[in-house]
């Protein structure tokens, strides 16, 4: 084996790892078979909130209560095994998964016109406890691939609210009321607002409301996964 071949063999050996889902040896986080099995959000859905709708029409909630965001893009459904992957990323500190998911999110919205990206903010107390903002980790590859700036300074979470997951759906909107604050004029800006999972959409909608109040012309939601509630 020549030197070039030896280097390639060593590189291949060093890059080998176990697929996060099935344990098979793979050079990436997921083997090709498991990646194919991921629940892509490719079925007909509400164009505003990405909830499944048989004919791709606006859902009842979006018809009844006008959302503050304009459209939602979700790469996956929050179902097995994507739910396990996101929980591993978010609570197991597998930050490299943020790179993988962010790349898929960027691919989902290629060609969309926008001016900047805002990761859904965490309250400082929650940020210290978790150690990172999952929305920011997802935003990094999106920003790099789409060549857009990330703004983490001018939209902040100012109320340390009860975790949404601990509340029934009807109480989530009230829980996050007034939770966000903007310190910049976003007039005429088209903003991509990023988070990992959209369930009720209450937090994203409240943040979008504040962005619109501060002049945003359009708020585009981009999430890794949408829970089909």
C-alpha positions in Angstrom: 0.0 0.0 0.0 1.5 3.4 -1.0 1.5 6.4 1.3 -1.6 7.9 -0.2 -3.5 4.7 0.2 -2.3 4.3 3.8 -3.5 7.8 4.6 -6.9 7.2 3.1 -7.2 4.0 5.1 -6.3 5.7 8.3 -8.7 8.6 7.6 -11.5 6.1 6.9 -10.7 4.3 10.2 -10.6 7.5 12.2 -13.9 8.8 10.8 -15.8 5.6 11.4 -18.5 5.8 14.1 -21.7 4.1 15.1 -25.0 5.3 13.5 -26.9 7.1 16.3 -30.1 5.1 15.5 -29.1 1.5 14.6 -25.5 1.3 15.7 -24.1 0.3 12.3 -20.7 1.6 11.3 -21.0 4.8 9.4 -18.9 7.8 8.4 -21.7 10.1 9.4 -24.1 10.3 12.3 -26.8 8.3 10.5 -26.3 5.5 8.1 -28.0 5.8 4.7 -30.8 3.4 5.7 -31.7 5.3 8.9 -31.5 8.6 7.1 -34.0 7.4 4.6 -36.4 6.4 7.4 -36.5 9.8 9.0 -40.1 11.2 8.9 -39.8 14.0 6.4 -42.6 16.7 6.6 -43.4 16.1 2.9 -47.2 15.5 3.3 -49.8 18.2 2.6 -49.9 20.7 5.4 -51.2 24.1 6.4 -49.0 26.7 4.6 -48.9 28.9 7.6 -48.1 26.6 10.5 -47.1 23.3 8.7 -49.7 21.2 10.5 -50.9 18.3 8.5 -54.0 19.1 6.4 -55.4 16.7 3.8 -55.5 19.1 1.0 -52.8 21.6 2.1 -55.3 24.2 3.1 -55.1 26.6 6.0 -55.9 24.8 9.3 -58.8 25.9 11.5 -56.5 27.5 14.1 -54.8 29.7 11.5 -58.2 30.6 10.0 -59.6 31.5 13.5 -56.6 33.1 15.1 -54.4 35.1 12.8 -50.8 34.2 13.5 -48.0 36.8 13.7 -45.7 34.8 11.5 -46.2 34.5 7.8 -45.1 30.9 6.9 -43.6 27.9 8.5 -41.0 25.5 7.1 -40.5 22.2 8.9 -38.0 19.6 7.6 -39.3 16.7 9.7 -42.3 15.6 11.7 -41.6 15.3 15.4 -42.1 11.5 15.4 -39.9 8.5 15.9 -37.0 8.4 15.3 -36.6 12.2 14.8 -37.9 12.8 18.3 -35.1 10.7 19.8 -32.5 12.5 17.7 -33.7 16.0 18.8 -33.8 15.0 22.4 -30.3 13.6 22.1 -29.2 16.9 20.6 -31.0 19.1 23.1 -30.6 17.2 26.3 -27.8 14.8 25.6 -25.5 17.7 24.4 -24.8 16.0 21.1 -24.1 19.4 19.5 -22.8 18.0 16.3 -26.3 17.0 15.5 -27.1 20.7 15.3 -24.8 20.9 12.3 -26.5 18.0 10.6 -30.1 19.2 11.3 -29.1 22.8 10.4 -27.8 21.7 7.0 -31.2 20.0 6.3 -33.0 23.1 7.3 -30.9 25.3 5.0 -31.6 22.9 2.2 -35.3 23.2 2.9 -35.4 27.0 2.4 -32.8 27.5 -0.3 -34.0 30.3 -2.6 -36.1 32.1 0.0 -35.4 35.8 0.2 -34.5 36.9 3.7 -32.3 39.5 5.4 -31.2 37.9 8.7 -31.7 34.9 11.1 -32.8 35.2 14.7 -32.6 32.0 16.9 -35.5 31.9 19.3 -33.9 33.3 22.5 -33.5 31.4 25.7 -33.7 33.2 29.0 -30.2 33.7 30.6 -31.2 31.4 33.5 -32.2 28.6 31.1 -29.1 29.2 29.0 -26.8 28.8 31.9 -28.6 25.6 33.0 -28.5 24.0 29.5 -25.2 25.4 28.5 -26.2 26.3 24.9 -29.2 27.6 22.9 -30.3 24.8 20.6 -31.8 27.3 18.2 -28.5 29.1 17.8 -26.7 25.8 17.1 -29.2 25.1 14.3 -28.9 28.6 13.0 -25.1 28.5 12.5 -25.1 26.1 9.5 -28.2 27.8 8.1 -26.5 31.1 8.2 -23.3 29.8 6.7 -25.0 28.0 3.8 -27.5 30.8 3.0 -24.9 33.5 3.7 -27.1 35.4 6.1 -26.2 37.2 9.3 -27.3 35.9 12.7 -28.7 38.4 15.2 -28.4 37.2 18.8 -28.2 40.7 20.4 -31.4 42.6 19.6 -34.1 40.1 20.5 -34.0 38.8 24.1 -36.1 36.6 26.3 -36.8 38.7 29.4 -39.1 36.4 31.4 -38.0 33.0 32.7 -41.3 31.3 32.0 -42.4 27.8 32.9 -41.2 25.3 30.3 -43.9 25.0 27.6 -43.7 21.2 27.6 -45.0 21.2 31.2 -48.2 23.0 30.3 -51.4 21.9 28.5 -51.7 23.4 25.0 -54.4 26.0 25.8 -52.2 27.6 28.5 -49.0 28.0 26.5 -49.8 31.3 24.8 -50.5 32.9 28.1 -47.3 31.5 29.6 -45.1 33.3 27.0 -47.0 36.6 26.8 -44.5 39.4 27.1 -41.6 37.0 27.3 -39.6 38.7 24.5 -38.1 42.1 24.1 -36.6 43.8 21.0 -34.1 46.6 21.1 -33.8 47.3 17.4 -35.9 48.7 14.6 -36.4 45.8 12.2 -38.3 47.9 9.6 -38.6 46.2 6.2 -36.5 43.2 7.4 -37.4 39.7 6.3 -36.5 37.5 9.3 -36.0 33.8 9.6 -36.9 32.8 13.1 -35.3 29.4 14.0 -36.1 26.8 16.6 -35.8 23.0 17.0 -39.4 21.9 17.4 -42.7 23.6 16.9 -45.6 22.2 18.9 -48.3 24.7 19.7 -46.2 27.5 18.2 -47.0 29.8 21.1 -43.4 30.8 21.8 -42.5 31.3 18.1 -45.7 33.3 17.6 -45.1 35.6 20.6 -41.6 36.3 19.4 -42.9 36.9 15.9 -45.4 39.4 17.4 -42.6 41.4 19.0 -40.6 41.4 15.8 -43.5 42.6 13.8 -44.2 45.3 16.4 -40.6 46.4 15.8 -41.1 46.7 12.1 -40.3 43.3 10.6 -41.9 43.0 7.2 -42.0 39.2 7.2 -41.3 36.5 9.8 -40.5 33.1 8.4 -40.5 30.2 10.9 -37.9 27.5 10.3 -37.9 24.5 12.5 -36.2 21.1 12.4 -39.4 19.3 13.3 -43.2 20.0 13.6 -45.3 18.1 16.1 -48.5 17.0 14.5 -50.8 17.7 17.5 
